[in-house]
């Protein structure tokens, strides 16, 4: 930590707030799908592509952007990324047509991986080495809160005020976080060894299996979650009830995050293999018991949220443990794989819905959950062989 730095905890708060903001931006459109359908006269599947295009640009361009922007100061890149997110949100609020909105989703998608990777590096740099775990966990809290509460907040602003207000809320969060990061030291990123380290980890089969497992896990998650609002409205519930249920989903997600973290600490292998089954069981519960009954749906959404959010923790931990030599680049690869999963999942769920109805998105979730089991299992076999040969 820089000895002259003041208030590192305050800076860490704004890093976490920035992570909350960017993840809220990414997934905010899920809560706005019905409004997008009505506003632009597109199908549910087409509206779902707004999730996919953001994720696709993050997946394809993210790691390259991380390496390209390494020559600039971390502070400037982080603040610049947040301002791009904010500007695109403001313009999205009044996008004249669906095509323009699609373009405004692509640009911030490119910056997601950059902000995610550098935010964690900046958080760790604020403290001495013995507090690295604390800094990482606090930054991760911003990501988790964005994932679980971003959508309910967007629903609240959209239905209480207006469609435009939801986007402006996202923009305001990013601007506030950017202003807070003006306190961050203006230091150069560490470029030394980036390319060599990247080449080293790209040669590791375990890393690629971890990335494939991440794609499968996120595809399973977002094959269903991308259409959560439409799914719940299809049960005959009004917008306010759906907003409340998504808040319950978020609370369940935070609980699932804690449970998954503890399970990983005890047995990472068993937790990884068991996770897809847990997610599949949550979908089975939705399939069997979903109804207009609010009490029943509150319980189901809590379970669904716990299973959903823990998938990100499990897959991120699995990838990071397979590539400790180059953590920033490995993180960018994880974010890319995760966003490929979001893209594939949203597109697959949309295809099922277009052809078989809203509830059929669950089949996309089950299919990718099974694929995740295969990748985790193959990884375990490979790890065992490496231990024996070593």
C-alpha positions as YAML, in Angstrom:
chain: A
units: angstrom
residues:
- id: 1
  name: UNK
  ca: [0.00, 0.00, 0.00]
- id: 2
  name: UNK
  ca: [1.17, 3.51, -0.74]
- id: 3
  name: UNK
  ca: [2.11, 4.99, 2.65]
- id: 4
  name: UNK
  ca: [0.84, 8.43, 1.64]
- id: 5
  name: UNK
  ca: [-2.54, 7.09, 0.66]
- id: 6
  name: UNK
  ca: [-5.40, 8.23, 2.81]
- id: 7
  name: UNK
  ca: [-8.71, 6.48, 3.41]
- id: 8
  name: UNK
  ca: [-8.09, 3.19, 1.53]
- id: 9
  name: UNK
  ca: [-11.39, 1.83, 2.85]
- id: 10
  name: UNK
  ca: [-13.26, 4.71, 1.21]
- id: 11
  name: UNK
  ca: [-11.50, 4.07, -2.10]
- id: 12
  name: UNK
  ca: [-12.34, 0.37, -1.77]
- id: 13
  name: UNK
  ca: [-16.00, 1.33, -1.29]
- id: 14
  name: UNK
  ca: [-15.99, 3.22, -4.60]
- id: 15
  name: UNK
  ca: [-14.30, 0.27, -6.35]
- id: 16
  name: UNK
  ca: [-17.09, -1.98, -5.04]
- id: 17
  name: UNK
  ca: [-19.68, 0.63, -6.06]
- id: 18
  name: UNK
  ca: [-18.20, 0.68, -9.56]
- id: 19
  name: UNK
  ca: [-18.48, -3.12, -9.78]
- id: 20
  name: UNK
  ca: [-22.07, -2.86, -8.60]
- id: 21
  name: UNK
  ca: [-22.72, -0.25, -11.28]
- id: 22
  name: UNK
  ca: [-21.22, -2.12, -14.23]
- id: 23
  name: UNK
  ca: [-22.96, -5.39, -13.39]
- id: 24
  name: UNK
  ca: [-26.25, -3.56, -12.92]
- id: 25
  name: UNK
  ca: [-25.76, -2.03, -16.37]
- id: 26
  name: UNK
  ca: [-25.07, -5.44, -17.90]
- id: 27
  name: UNK
  ca: [-28.15, -7.15, -16.49]
- id: 28
  name: UNK
  ca: [-30.52, -4.18, -16.12]
- id: 29
  name: UNK
  ca: [-32.09, -4.89, -19.49]
- id: 30
  name: UNK
  ca: [-33.40, -8.24, -18.19]
- id: 31
  name: UNK
  ca: [-35.82, -6.36, -15.97]
- id: 32
  name: UNK
  ca: [-36.77, -4.07, -18.84]
- id: 33
  name: UNK
  ca: [-37.47, -6.78, -21.45]
- id: 34
  name: UNK
  ca: [-41.28, -6.35, -21.41]
- id: 35
  name: UNK
  ca: [-40.86, -2.57, -21.84]
- id: 36
  name: UNK
  ca: [-38.32, -3.06, -24.65]
- id: 37
  name: UNK
  ca: [-40.72, -5.43, -26.42]
- id: 38
  name: UNK
  ca: [-43.54, -2.89, -26.19]
- id: 39
  name: UNK
  ca: [-41.42, 0.20, -26.88]
- id: 40
  name: UNK
  ca: [-39.66, -1.08, -30.01]
- id: 41
  name: UNK
  ca: [-42.14, -3.67, -31.27]
- id: 42
  name: UNK
  ca: [-39.71, -6.60, -31.11]
- id: 43
  name: UNK
  ca: [-40.14, -10.18, -29.92]
- id: 44
  name: UNK
  ca: [-39.05, -11.46, -26.50]
- id: 45
  name: UNK
  ca: [-36.21, -13.38, -28.13]
- id: 46
  name: UNK
  ca: [-35.02, -10.23, -29.95]
- id: 47
  name: UNK
  ca: [-35.14, -8.23, -26.73]
- id: 48
  name: UNK
  ca: [-33.11, -10.98, -25.06]
- id: 49
  name: UNK
  ca: [-30.37, -10.37, -27.63]
- id: 50
  name: UNK
  ca: [-29.63, -7.10, -25.82]
- id: 51
  name: UNK
  ca: [-28.24, -9.29, -23.03]
- id: 52
  name: UNK
  ca: [-26.35, -11.43, -25.53]
- id: 53
  name: UNK
  ca: [-24.69, -8.62, -27.51]
- id: 54
  name: UNK
  ca: [-23.29, -7.01, -24.34]
- id: 55
  name: UNK
  ca: [-21.90, -10.36, -23.22]
- id: 56
  name: UNK
  ca: [-20.58, -11.21, -26.69]
- id: 57
  name: UNK
  ca: [-18.50, -8.04, -26.96]
- id: 58
  name: UNK
  ca: [-17.19, -8.56, -23.42]
- id: 59
  name: UNK
  ca: [-16.22, -12.13, -24.31]
- id: 60
  name: UNK
  ca: [-14.52, -11.41, -27.63]
- id: 61
  name: UNK
  ca: [-12.87, -8.07, -26.96]
- id: 62
  name: UNK
  ca: [-12.32, -8.17, -23.20]
- id: 63
  name: UNK
  ca: [-8.92, -9.92, -22.87]
- id: 64
  name: UNK
  ca: [-7.50, -8.02, -25.85]
- id: 65
  name: UNK
  ca: [-8.66, -4.73, -24.32]
- id: 66
  name: UNK
  ca: [-7.00, -5.69, -21.00]
- id: 67
  name: UNK
  ca: [-3.64, -6.23, -22.71]
- id: 68
  name: UNK
  ca: [-3.98, -3.18, -24.98]
- id: 69
  name: UNK
  ca: [-4.82, -0.79, -22.14]
- id: 70
  name: UNK
  ca: [-2.01, -2.09, -19.92]
- id: 71
  name: UNK
  ca: [0.20, 0.85, -21.00]
- id: 72
  name: UNK
  ca: [-2.20, 3.36, -19.41]
- id: 73
  name: UNK
  ca: [-2.57, 4.14, -15.74]
- id: 74
  name: UNK
  ca: [-5.00, 1.94, -13.85]
- id: 75
  name: UNK
  ca: [-6.78, 4.96, -12.40]
- id: 76
  name: UNK
  ca: [-7.48, 6.54, -15.78]
- id: 77
  name: UNK
  ca: [-8.68, 3.29, -17.33]
- id: 78
  name: UNK
  ca: [-11.04, 2.58, -14.42]
- id: 79
  name: UNK
  ca: [-12.52, 6.08, -14.45]
- id: 80
  name: UNK
  ca: [-12.73, 6.16, -18.23]
- id: 81
  name: UNK
  ca: [-14.52, 2.81, -18.27]
- id: 82
  name: UNK
  ca: [-17.12, 4.03, -15.78]
- id: 83
  name: UNK
  ca: [-17.74, 7.19, -17.79]
- id: 84
  name: UNK
  ca: [-18.28, 5.12, -20.96]
- id: 85
  name: UNK
  ca: [-20.82, 3.03, -19.05]
- id: 86
  name: UNK
  ca: [-22.56, 6.17, -17.80]
- id: 87
  name: UNK
  ca: [-22.69, 7.85, -21.23]
- id: 88
  name: UNK
  ca: [-24.09, 4.75, -22.92]
- id: 89
  name: UNK
  ca: [-26.75, 4.45, -20.22]
- id: 90
  name: UNK
  ca: [-27.88, 8.05, -20.73]
- id: 91
  name: UNK
  ca: [-28.05, 7.59, -24.50]
- id: 92
  name: UNK
  ca: [-29.85, 4.22, -24.07]
- id: 93
  name: UNK
  ca: [-32.63, 5.92, -22.10]
- id: 94
  name: UNK
  ca: [-33.70, 7.78, -25.26]
- id: 95
  name: UNK
  ca: [-32.47, 5.39, -27.99]
- id: 96
  name: UNK
  ca: [-34.75, 6.06, -31.00]
- id: 97
  name: UNK
  ca: [-34.88, 2.44, -32.17]
- id: 98
  name: UNK
  ca: [-33.90, -1.12, -31.31]
- id: 99
  name: UNK
  ca: [-30.79, -1.08, -33.51]
- id: 100
  name: UNK
  ca: [-29.39, 2.00, -31.76]
- id: 101
  name: UNK
  ca: [-30.01, 0.43, -28.37]
- id: 102
  name: UNK
  ca: [-28.13, -2.66, -29.56]
- id: 103
  name: UNK
  ca: [-25.08, -0.55, -30.50]
- id: 104
  name: UNK
  ca: [-25.19, 1.22, -27.13]
- id: 105
  name: UNK
  ca: [-25.01, -2.20, -25.45]
- id: 106
  name: UNK
  ca: [-21.93, -3.25, -27.43]
- id: 107
  name: UNK
  ca: [-19.51, -0.47, -26.41]
- id: 108
  name: UNK
  ca: [-19.79, -0.89, -22.62]
- id: 109
  name: UNK
  ca: [-19.56, -4.65, -23.20]
- id: 110
  name: UNK
  ca: [-16.00, -4.11, -24.44]
- id: 111
  name: UNK
  ca: [-15.11, -2.29, -21.21]
- id: 112
  name: UNK
  ca: [-16.65, -4.76, -18.74]
- id: 113
  name: UNK
  ca: [-13.69, -7.15, -18.66]
- id: 114
  name: UNK
  ca: [-11.25, -4.24, -18.40]
- id: 115
  name: UNK
  ca: [-13.01, -2.74, -15.40]
- id: 116
  name: UNK
  ca: [-13.55, -6.09, -13.70]
- id: 117
  name: UNK
  ca: [-9.88, -7.17, -14.01]
- id: 118
  name: UNK
  ca: [-8.36, -3.85, -12.98]
- id: 119
  name: UNK
  ca: [-10.83, -3.21, -10.16]
- id: 120
  name: UNK
  ca: [-9.67, -6.27, -8.25]
- id: 121
  name: UNK
  ca: [-6.00, -5.45, -8.89]
- id: 122
  name: UNK
  ca: [-6.58, -1.87, -7.65]
- id: 123
  name: UNK
  ca: [-8.39, -3.12, -4.55]
- id: 124
  name: UNK
  ca: [-5.51, -5.44, -3.60]
- id: 125
  name: UNK
  ca: [-2.93, -2.67, -4.23]
- id: 126
  name: UNK
  ca: [-4.60, -0.47, -1.59]
- id: 127
  name: UNK
  ca: [-3.48, -2.75, 1.26]
- id: 128
  name: UNK
  ca: [-0.42, -4.68, 2.42]
- id: 129
  name: UNK
  ca: [-0.17, -8.34, 1.22]
- id: 130
  name: UNK
  ca: [-1.69, -9.78, 4.39]
- id: 131
  name: UNK
  ca: [-4.94, -7.91, 3.66]
- id: 132
  name: UNK
  ca: [-5.26, -9.03, 0.04]
- id: 133
  name: UNK
  ca: [-8.05, -11.48, 0.86]
- id: 134
  name: UNK
  ca: [-9.99, -8.76, 2.68]
- id: 135
  name: UNK
  ca: [-9.68, -6.36, -0.26]
- id: 136
  name: UNK
  ca: [-10.74, -9.02, -2.77]
- id: 137
  name: UNK
  ca: [-13.75, -10.10, -0.73]
- id: 138
  name: UNK
  ca: [-14.96, -6.52, -0.25]
- id: 139
  name: UNK
  ca: [-14.63, -5.76, -3.96]
- id: 140
  name: UNK
  ca: [-16.44, -9.01, -4.73]
- id: 141
  name: UNK
  ca: [-19.29, -7.81, -2.54]
- id: 142
  name: UNK
  ca: [-19.96, -5.01, -5.04]
- id: 143
  name: UNK
  ca: [-20.12, -7.55, -7.86]
- id: 144
  name: UNK
  ca: [-22.43, -9.83, -5.87]
- id: 145
  name: UNK
  ca: [-24.78, -7.02, -4.84]
- id: 146
  name: UNK
  ca: [-24.95, -5.83, -8.45]
- id: 147
  name: UNK
  ca: [-25.82, -9.32, -9.64]
- id: 148
  name: UNK
  ca: [-28.52, -9.98, -7.06]
- id: 149
  name: UNK
  ca: [-30.04, -6.54, -6.40]
- id: 150
  name: UNK
  ca: [-29.38, -4.71, -9.65]
- id: 151
  name: UNK
  ca: [-32.38, -6.20, -11.42]
- id: 152
  name: UNK
  ca: [-34.89, -5.56, -8.59]
- id: 153
  name: UNK
  ca: [-33.69, -1.96, -8.33]
- id: 154
  name: UNK
  ca: [-34.06, -1.48, -12.08]
- id: 155
  name: UNK
  ca: [-37.59, -2.90, -11.88]
- id: 156
  name: UNK
  ca: [-38.38, -0.53, -9.02]
- id: 157
  name: UNK
  ca: [-37.19, 2.59, -10.87]
- id: 158
  name: UNK
  ca: [-38.80, 1.55, -14.16]
- id: 159
  name: UNK
  ca: [-42.22, 0.80, -12.70]
- id: 160
  name: UNK
  ca: [-42.26, 3.51, -10.02]
- id: 161
  name: UNK
  ca: [-40.94, 6.31, -12.23]
- id: 162
  name: UNK
  ca: [-40.19, 5.48, -15.88]
- id: 163
  name: UNK
  ca: [-38.22, 3.38, -18.34]
- id: 164
  name: UNK
  ca: [-35.74, 6.23, -18.78]
- id: 165
  name: UNK
  ca: [-35.18, 6.58, -15.03]
- id: 166
  name: UNK
  ca: [-33.92, 3.02, -14.81]
- id: 167
  name: UNK
  ca: [-31.08, 3.79, -17.23]
- id: 168
  name: UNK
  ca: [-30.34, 7.11, -15.54]
- id: 169
  name: UNK
  ca: [-30.02, 5.33, -12.19]
- id: 170
  name: UNK
  ca: [-27.31, 3.10, -13.68]
- id: 171
  name: UNK
  ca: [-25.54, 6.14, -15.14]
- id: 172
  name: UNK
  ca: [-25.65, 7.98, -11.78]
- id: 173
  name: UNK
  ca: [-24.08, 5.03, -9.94]
- id: 174
  name: UNK
  ca: [-21.22, 4.87, -12.45]
- id: 175
  name: UNK
  ca: [-20.58, 8.63, -12.27]
- id: 176
  name: UNK
  ca: [-20.51, 8.60, -8.45]
- id: 177
  name: UNK
  ca: [-18.10, 5.65, -8.47]
- id: 178
  name: UNK
  ca: [-15.87, 7.42, -11.02]
- id: 179
  name: UNK
  ca: [-15.79, 10.57, -8.87]
- id: 180
  name: UNK
  ca: [-14.80, 8.49, -5.84]
- id: 181
  name: UNK
  ca: [-11.96, 6.84, -7.75]
- id: 182
  name: UNK
  ca: [-10.32, 10.24, -8.31]
- id: 183
  name: UNK
  ca: [-8.68, 9.48, -4.94]
- id: 184
  name: UNK
  ca: [-6.98, 6.40, -6.40]
- id: 185
  name: UNK
  ca: [-3.18, 6.78, -6.89]
- id: 186
  name: UNK
  ca: [-2.28, 7.48, -10.53]
- id: 187
  name: UNK
  ca: [0.13, 4.59, -11.05]
- id: 188
  name: UNK
  ca: [1.15, 2.65, -14.13]
- id: 189
  name: UNK
  ca: [0.00, -0.92, -14.51]
- id: 190
  name: UNK
  ca: [2.60, -3.66, -14.31]
- id: 191
  name: UNK
  ca: [3.22, -4.66, -17.93]
- id: 192
  name: UNK
  ca: [6.33, -6.75, -17.31]
- id: 193
  name: UNK
  ca: [5.79, -10.39, -18.17]
- id: 194
  name: UNK
  ca: [2.17, -10.00, -19.20]
- id: 195
  name: UNK
  ca: [2.59, -11.65, -22.60]
- id: 196
  name: UNK
  ca: [4.87, -14.39, -21.34]
- id: 197
  name: UNK
  ca: [2.56, -15.21, -18.43]
- id: 198
  name: UNK
  ca: [-0.43, -15.24, -20.77]
- id: 199
  name: UNK
  ca: [1.31, -17.73, -23.05]
- id: 200
  name: UNK
  ca: [2.13, -19.93, -20.06]
- id: 201
  name: UNK
  ca: [-1.43, -20.19, -18.77]
- id: 202
  name: UNK
  ca: [-2.87, -20.61, -22.27]
- id: 203
  name: UNK
  ca: [-0.92, -23.86, -22.53]
- id: 204
  name: UNK
  ca: [-2.69, -25.35, -19.50]
- id: 205
  name: UNK
  ca: [-5.46, -27.88, -20.34]
- id: 206
  name: UNK
  ca: [-6.95, -27.43, -16.86]
- id: 207
  name: UNK
  ca: [-7.47, -23.73, -17.53]
- id: 208
  name: UNK
  ca: [-9.33, -24.43, -20.78]
- id: 209
  name: UNK
  ca: [-11.49, -27.06, -19.10]
- id: 210
  name: UNK
  ca: [-12.26, -24.52, -16.37]
- id: 211
  name: UNK
  ca: [-13.24, -21.94, -18.97]
- id: 212
  name: UNK
  ca: [-15.45, -24.47, -20.79]
- id: 213
  name: UNK
  ca: [-17.09, -25.36, -17.48]
- id: 214
  name: UNK
  ca: [-17.66, -21.63, -16.89]
- id: 215
  name: UNK
  ca: [-19.34, -21.28, -20.28]
- id: 216
  name: UNK
  ca: [-21.63, -24.23, -19.50]
- id: 217
  name: UNK
  ca: [-22.49, -22.97, -15.99]
- id: 218
  name: UNK
  ca: [-23.28, -19.43, -17.12]
- id: 219
  name: UNK
  ca: [-25.26, -20.74, -20.11]
- id: 220
  name: UNK
  ca: [-27.38, -22.78, -17.73]
- id: 221
  name: UNK
  ca: [-27.85, -19.80, -15.42]
- id: 222
  name: UNK
  ca: [-28.79, -17.27, -18.10]
- id: 223
  name: UNK
  ca: [-30.77, -19.60, -20.32]
- id: 224
  name: UNK
  ca: [-33.44, -19.18, -17.64]
- id: 225
  name: UNK
  ca: [-32.57, -15.97, -15.76]
- id: 226
  name: UNK
  ca: [-32.47, -13.80, -18.91]
- id: 227
  name: UNK
  ca: [-36.23, -14.27, -19.14]
- id: 228
  name: UNK
  ca: [-37.02, -14.20, -15.41]
- id: 229
  name: UNK
  ca: [-39.30, -11.17, -15.67]
- id: 230
  name: UNK
  ca: [-41.27, -12.60, -18.58]
- id: 231
  name: UNK
  ca: [-41.42, -15.98, -16.83]
- id: 232
  name: UNK
  ca: [-42.94, -14.54, -13.66]
- id: 233
  name: UNK
  ca: [-45.33, -12.25, -15.54]
- id: 234
  name: UNK
  ca: [-46.45, -15.31, -17.47]
- id: 235
  name: UNK
  ca: [-47.66, -16.84, -14.22]
- id: 236
  name: UNK
  ca: [-50.23, -14.03, -13.97]
- id: 237
  name: UNK
  ca: [-48.37, -11.74, -11.57]
- id: 238
  name: UNK
  ca: [-48.25, -7.95, -11.84]
- id: 239
  name: UNK
  ca: [-45.06, -5.89, -12.19]
- id: 240
  name: UNK
  ca: [-44.89, -4.90, -8.51]
- id: 241
  name: UNK
  ca: [-45.12, -8.52, -7.39]
- id: 242
  name: UNK
  ca: [-42.42, -9.51, -9.86]
- id: 243
  name: UNK
  ca: [-40.16, -6.75, -8.50]
- id: 244
  name: UNK
  ca: [-40.71, -8.04, -4.96]
- id: 245
  name: UNK
  ca: [-39.98, -11.62, -6.01]
- id: 246
  name: UNK
  ca: [-36.75, -10.58, -7.71]
- id: 247
  name: UNK
  ca: [-35.73, -8.91, -4.46]
- id: 248
  name: UNK
  ca: [-36.34, -12.23, -2.71]
- id: 249
  name: UNK
  ca: [-34.30, -13.84, -5.49]
- id: 250
  name: UNK
  ca: [-31.46, -11.42, -4.62]
- id: 251
  name: UNK
  ca: [-31.58, -12.16, -0.91]
- id: 252
  name: UNK
  ca: [-31.44, -15.86, -1.70]
- id: 253
  name: UNK
  ca: [-28.48, -15.12, -3.97]
- id: 254
  name: UNK
  ca: [-26.48, -13.47, -1.20]
- id: 255
  name: UNK
  ca: [-27.14, -16.46, 1.04]
- id: 256
  name: UNK
  ca: [-26.08, -18.80, -1.77]
- id: 257
  name: UNK
  ca: [-22.89, -16.79, -2.23]
- id: 258
  name: UNK
  ca: [-21.92, -17.34, 1.42]
- id: 259
  name: UNK
  ca: [-22.85, -21.03, 1.35]
- id: 260
  name: UNK
  ca: [-20.88, -21.63, -1.86]
- id: 261
  name: UNK
  ca: [-17.83, -19.83, -0.45]
- id: 262
  name: UNK
  ca: [-17.80, -22.01, 2.64]
- id: 263
  name: UNK
  ca: [-18.35, -25.17, 0.62]
- id: 264
  name: UNK
  ca: [-15.47, -24.29, -1.70]
- id: 265
  name: UNK
  ca: [-13.18, -23.70, 1.28]
- id: 266
  name: UNK
  ca: [-13.98, -27.19, 2.60]
- id: 267
  name: UNK
  ca: [-13.92, -29.17, -0.66]
- id: 268
  name: UNK
  ca: [-13.56, -27.40, -4.00]
- id: 269
  name: UNK
  ca: [-13.78, -30.59, -6.07]
- id: 270
  name: UNK
  ca: [-16.99, -31.88, -4.53]
- id: 271
  name: UNK
  ca: [-18.57, -28.39, -4.62]
- id: 272
  name: UNK
  ca: [-17.76, -27.91, -8.31]
- id: 273
  name: UNK
  ca: [-19.21, -31.26, -9.40]
- id: 274
  name: UNK
  ca: [-22.27, -30.91, -7.15]
- id: 275
  name: UNK
  ca: [-23.13, -27.36, -8.18]
- id: 276
  name: UNK
  ca: [-24.74, -28.09, -11.60]
- id: 277
  name: UNK
  ca: [-27.00, -30.67, -9.92]
- id: 278
  name: UNK
  ca: [-28.08, -28.05, -7.38]
- id: 279
  name: UNK
  ca: [-28.95, -25.62, -10.16]
- id: 280
  name: UNK
  ca: [-30.83, -28.33, -12.10]
- id: 281
  name: UNK
  ca: [-32.83, -29.19, -8.96]
- id: 282
  name: UNK
  ca: [-33.78, -25.52, -8.55]
- id: 283
  name: UNK
  ca: [-35.11, -25.54, -12.12]
- id: 284
  name: UNK
  ca: [-36.97, -28.78, -11.40]
- id: 285
  name: UNK
  ca: [-38.66, -27.10, -8.44]
- id: 286
  name: UNK
  ca: [-39.71, -24.19, -10.68]
- id: 287
  name: UNK
  ca: [-41.07, -26.59, -13.27]
- id: 288
  name: UNK
  ca: [-43.04, -28.63, -10.75]
- id: 289
  name: UNK
  ca: [-44.34, -26.02, -8.32]
- id: 290
  name: UNK
  ca: [-44.47, -22.61, -10.08]
- id: 291
  name: UNK
  ca: [-47.88, -20.98, -9.59]
- id: 292
  name: UNK
  ca: [-49.52, -17.55, -9.07]
- id: 293
  name: UNK
  ca: [-49.29, -18.15, -5.30]
- id: 294
  name: UNK
  ca: [-46.94, -15.45, -3.97]
- id: 295
  name: UNK
  ca: [-45.80, -17.43, -0.91]
- id: 296
  name: UNK
  ca: [-44.88, -20.44, -3.04]
- id: 297
  name: UNK
  ca: [-43.06, -18.30, -5.58]
- id: 298
  name: UNK
  ca: [-41.18, -16.40, -2.87]
- id: 299
  name: UNK
  ca: [-39.77, -19.70, -1.59]
- id: 300
  name: UNK
  ca: [-38.95, -20.90, -5.10]
- id: 301
  name: UNK
  ca: [-37.27, -17.60, -6.02]
- id: 302
  name: UNK
  ca: [-35.15, -17.69, -2.86]
- id: 303
  name: UNK
  ca: [-33.94, -21.19, -3.72]
- id: 304
  name: UNK
  ca: [-33.46, -20.26, -7.38]
- id: 305
  name: UNK
  ca: [-31.48, -17.15, -6.40]
- id: 306
  name: UNK
  ca: [-29.20, -19.11, -4.08]
- id: 307
  name: UNK
  ca: [-28.47, -21.69, -6.77]
- id: 308
  name: UNK
  ca: [-28.05, -19.07, -9.50]
- id: 309
  name: UNK
  ca: [-25.60, -16.66, -7.88]
- id: 310
  name: UNK
  ca: [-23.37, -19.34, -6.36]
- id: 311
  name: UNK
  ca: [-22.55, -20.52, -9.90]
- id: 312
  name: UNK
  ca: [-20.42, -17.44, -10.53]
- id: 313
  name: UNK
  ca: [-18.44, -17.98, -7.33]
- id: 314
  name: UNK
  ca: [-17.86, -21.67, -8.05]
- id: 315
  name: UNK
  ca: [-16.71, -21.16, -11.64]
- id: 316
  name: UNK
  ca: [-14.56, -18.11, -10.83]
- id: 317
  name: UNK
  ca: [-12.80, -19.95, -8.00]
- id: 318
  name: UNK
  ca: [-12.25, -22.99, -10.24]
- id: 319
  name: UNK
  ca: [-10.64, -20.94, -13.04]
- id: 320
  name: UNK
  ca: [-8.46, -18.86, -10.71]
- id: 321
  name: UNK
  ca: [-7.10, -21.99, -9.01]
- id: 322
  name: UNK
  ca: [-6.04, -23.30, -12.43]
- id: 323
  name: UNK
  ca: [-4.00, -20.23, -13.46]
- id: 324
  name: UNK
  ca: [-2.29, -18.58, -10.51]
- id: 325
  name: UNK
  ca: [0.70, -17.42, -12.60]
- id: 326
  name: UNK
  ca: [-1.16, -14.56, -14.30]
- id: 327
  name: UNK
  ca: [-4.17, -13.58, -12.18]
- id: 328
  name: UNK
  ca: [-5.25, -10.45, -14.10]
- id: 329
  name: UNK
  ca: [-5.15, -12.13, -17.50]
- id: 330
  name: UNK
  ca: [-6.79, -15.26, -16.08]
- id: 331
  name: UNK
  ca: [-9.55, -13.07, -14.63]
- id: 332
  name: UNK
  ca: [-10.11, -11.48, -18.03]
- id: 333
  name: UNK
  ca: [-10.37, -14.94, -19.59]
- id: 334
  name: UNK
  ca: [-12.87, -15.95, -16.91]
- id: 335
  name: UNK
  ca: [-14.99, -12.87, -17.60]
- id: 336
  name: UNK
  ca: [-14.87, -13.65, -21.32]
- id: 337
  name: UNK
  ca: [-15.92, -17.26, -20.74]
- id: 338
  name: UNK
  ca: [-18.68, -16.12, -18.41]
- id: 339
  name: UNK
  ca: [-19.99, -13.70, -21.01]
- id: 340
  name: UNK
  ca: [-19.86, -16.35, -23.72]
- id: 341
  name: UNK
  ca: [-22.06, -18.34, -21.36]
- id: 342
  name: UNK
  ca: [-24.43, -15.39, -20.93]
- id: 343
  name: UNK
  ca: [-24.60, -14.98, -24.71]
- id: 344
  name: UNK
  ca: [-25.19, -18.67, -25.44]
- id: 345
  name: UNK
  ca: [-27.62, -19.04, -22.55]
- id: 346
  name: UNK
  ca: [-29.73, -16.02, -23.48]
- id: 347
  name: UNK
  ca: [-29.83, -17.06, -27.14]
- id: 348
  name: UNK
  ca: [-30.68, -20.67, -26.30]
- id: 349
  name: UNK
  ca: [-33.38, -19.69, -23.84]
- id: 350
  name: UNK
  ca: [-34.83, -17.32, -26.44]
- id: 351
  name: UNK
  ca: [-34.88, -20.10, -29.05]
- id: 352
  name: UNK
  ca: [-36.73, -22.46, -26.72]
- id: 353
  name: UNK
  ca: [-39.25, -19.75, -25.81]
- id: 354
  name: UNK
  ca: [-39.87, -18.83, -29.45]
- id: 355
  name: UNK
  ca: [-40.55, -22.44, -30.36]
- id: 356
  name: UNK
  ca: [-42.07, -24.01, -27.24]
- id: 357
  name: UNK
  ca: [-43.24, -21.25, -24.88]
- id: 358
  name: UNK
  ca: [-41.88, -19.34, -21.91]
- id: 359
  name: UNK
  ca: [-41.48, -22.30, -19.54]
- id: 360
  name: UNK
  ca: [-39.33, -24.19, -22.03]
- id: 361
  name: UNK
  ca: [-36.32, -22.02, -21.16]
- id: 362
  name: UNK
  ca: [-35.85, -24.43, -18.26]
- id: 363
  name: UNK
  ca: [-34.79, -27.09, -20.77]
- id: 364
  name: UNK
  ca: [-31.89, -24.89, -21.84]
- id: 365
  name: UNK
  ca: [-30.91, -24.64, -18.17]
- id: 366
  name: UNK
  ca: [-30.97, -28.40, -17.68]
- id: 367
  name: UNK
  ca: [-29.01, -29.14, -20.85]
- id: 368
  name: UNK
  ca: [-26.13, -26.81, -20.00]
- id: 369
  name: UNK
  ca: [-26.08, -27.97, -16.37]
- id: 370
  name: UNK
  ca: [-25.44, -31.50, -17.61]
- id: 371
  name: UNK
  ca: [-22.64, -30.23, -19.86]
- id: 372
  name: UNK
  ca: [-21.05, -28.44, -16.88]
- id: 373
  name: UNK
  ca: [-20.97, -31.72, -14.95]
- id: 374
  name: UNK
  ca: [-19.04, -33.30, -17.83]
- id: 375
  name: UNK
  ca: [-16.40, -30.53, -17.91]
- id: 376
  name: UNK
  ca: [-15.92, -30.52, -14.13]
- id: 377
  name: UNK
  ca: [-15.62, -34.32, -14.11]
- id: 378
  name: UNK
  ca: [-13.03, -34.34, -16.90]
- id: 379
  name: UNK
  ca: [-11.08, -31.67, -15.03]
- id: 380
  name: UNK
  ca: [-11.02, -33.82, -11.92]
- id: 381
  name: UNK
  ca: [-9.75, -36.82, -13.88]
- id: 382
  name: UNK
  ca: [-6.99, -34.71, -15.42]
- id: 383
  name: UNK
  ca: [-6.00, -33.28, -12.04]
- id: 384
  name: UNK
  ca: [-5.79, -36.78, -10.59]
- id: 385
  name: UNK
  ca: [-3.57, -37.94, -13.45]
- id: 386
  name: UNK
  ca: [-1.26, -34.94, -12.98]
- id: 387
  name: UNK
  ca: [-0.90, -35.75, -9.28]
- id: 388
  name: UNK
  ca: [-0.10, -39.38, -10.03]
- id: 389
  name: UNK
  ca: [2.42, -38.53, -12.77]
- id: 390
  name: UNK
  ca: [3.95, -35.81, -10.60]
...
